[in-house]
Amino acid sequence: MIKHEDEDVSNTDGSRERTPRALSAREVAEHFSKSRREPLRTPEAHAPPEPSIDLPVRSASPAMPLSKLRQQLLRSVPMWGSDTWAQALGIEATEADTQLRQYRDRGLLFSVRDDQNEWYPCFQFDNTGMPLPAIVQILNVVPADARGWPLLSWFAASNALLDGRRPLELLEEIPMAVRNAAIDFYGNDD
């Protein structure tokens, strides 16, 4: 599922916090329908607002706990789970889960894990739900141990080599510039 807007929830200690709200398959598909290719199928039951991947990520302090940083990333970067991806493509959830894991294992995309959930950042998919070819080029220069949460942080942070823009914003527009920024950051020029 895509994570986007926050909802207020009560903690067991009585405090309140903002947690991400999962978007529907229609919201995901509307996001991808801006492209020139055929958009994903969507269920007719929802009429949600349009998601945006241009949400700001607040600067993390060096002392920010990892769990807080991860929650911040989940709130600011739209994500797909295998169930939403399955709905959008019109396939069975088990087939979608298998296919997404195969894509990840073959280096065609990356994911992050939160508790029991595997999340796939939406910016690495085209409007038909398939992995962008540019992601493969970037993953080829990123060490395997730097994928997942560290790579998501890199994509969501502003980058001086990209004129202060975030790599996830420029992935479709200028993929080679994003790849070159990854090479510079990860020190691999293969």
N, C-alpha and C positions, 0 to 999 in steps of 0.2 A: 504494500500500500504506500501511497505517497504520504509523507508527513508534511504538514504545512501549518495550519493555524493552531494556536494554543487554546486550551481549555483550562478553567480553574478546577482543581481537585483538592480534596482534603487529605492530609496525611494522617497516619495513625496517631501521631502526637498532637493533632488538632491544628497544626499549621496548614497553610494553603500554599500551593505552588502551581505554576503554569506547566502543563504537559502538552506534547504534540497531539494534534487531532489527525487521524488517518483520513485521507481524501478518497472519494469514490473512484471507480473506474472511469466514470464520465468525466470527472475533473481531470484525471490523468490524460484521457484521450483529447479533451479540449485543449490542453496544453500542447500536445503534439500535433494537433490539426492545423497549426499555423504554418507548417512546412508545406513544401510542394508535393509531397507524396500522399498517397491515399491514407486518410486517418484511420486509427484503430476503431474497432466496433465498441459501442458503449451501451450499457443497459439504459432503457428509457425511464427508469424510475427516479432518477435524480436530476435536479436542476441547480447545481452548485456554482459558486463563484469560480472564476478562472484562476488556476494556480500560477505562481511566478517563481522562477528560480533566481530572481534578482533580490532576494531578501538579504539584508545585511547580517553579517556574522559579527557580533561584538568581539572586540579584542579580548582574548583570554589573558588573565593575569598569570604570571609564572606560578603562583600559588594555587591556581584554580584546580580543584580535584578533577581527575580524569573523567569521572562519571558526569560531572556538571558540563564539562566541555563536550562530551558525547551527546548529552541531552540538548545542548545548544546547537550542535550540528544537525541533530535530528529535527529540530524545530525550524531550522533555516534552509535546509536542502531537501527538496521533494524526493521521496523514496518510493520504490515499488517493492511489495512483497510478492511472492509467487502467486498468491491468490488473486491479487488485483491484476497482475500481468496476464494471468489465465483468463480472467473475465474480459479484459481488453482485447485479447487475441481470439477469444471464443474457443478456448481449449480447456481440457480438464486440468484441475489444480495439480494433480500428481504429475501429469505430463509437463506442466509449466515448471514445477519445482525441479524435476529431472533436467529439463532443458537449460534452465538458468544455472544450475550447478555445473553442467557440462560446459557452458559458455565460460563460467568463472574458472573452471579447472583447465581449460584450454587457453586461458589468457586473453579471452575476448572481452571480458569485463571484470569488475571487482565488486565486492560486497563488504558490508559491515555487519557485525552481529551484536544484538542488544537483547540480553536475557535469552529467551527461546526463539527470537526472530532473526531471520536473515534479511537484510535490507539491501536493495540495489539502487544506488543513486540514479535518478531519472535522466540526468544530463548525459549519461553514456548511451542512451537509446535514441534511435531515430523515431520519426512519427509513426512508423509501422510497428514499433516495439522491438526492433532488432538492434543489436549493439552497433554503435558507430565504428567505422573502420579506424578513425583517429584514435580511439581508445586503445586498440591493439598496438599501434605505434608508440603510444605513451607507456603502456604497460611493459613494452619491450625494454625500456630504459629504466624502469623502476624496479629496484630489488624486491624479491618476493616478500622479504620481511618488512618492507615499508608499505605494503598494500594494506587495505582495510582502513581502519581509523586514521593512521598517519597520512595516507594518500587522500582520503576525503578532506582532511584538514588542509592539505596543500591545495586541493582544487577550490576550496571555499575561501581561502585567504587571498587578500590582494597581493599582487606580484609586481615588483618594480620593473621586471623585464617586459611586462605586459602593460606598461603605463599605469600601474596601480589598479588595474582591473583584475578580476578573479579568473583563473583558468577555466572554471566551469562556464563562465559567461561567453568565452571566446572559442569554445571547443568546435562548434560547427562552422563558425565564421572564418577563423584563421587557425586551423588545427596544427599547422607546422610551427607557428609561433608558440603555441602551447607545448608542443613536443620539445622545441628548443629550450623553453623555460624549464621543462622537466629534466632535460639533459644537463643544463647548467646547475640545477638544484641537486640532483642526485649524482652528478659527477660521472656520468656514463655516456660516452659518445659513440656507442655501437650503432 
